[in-house]
């Protein structure tokens, strides 16, 4: 019985971490796409800029109206401002 409880605990912790990393990864990707979209505007490639912008908005839309939106938006802003970047 102890092994079953331990296994279920490990599985639950794994899912929590994978859900958190998914939100963070999505926020990072959306921010990268937004930045790249702005770069394409500067380069006057408006068609590519629009594609990138729409892709970033699709990611953001997945979190709107969910319990994870605040966490996503905080991470998105962090990456958009460059604070979360390792570059």
Secondary structure by P-SEA (a helix, b strand, c coil): caaaaaaaaaaaaaaaaaaaaaaaaaaaaaaaaaaaaaaaaaacaaaaaaaaaaaaaaaaaacccccaaaaaaaaaaaaaacccccc
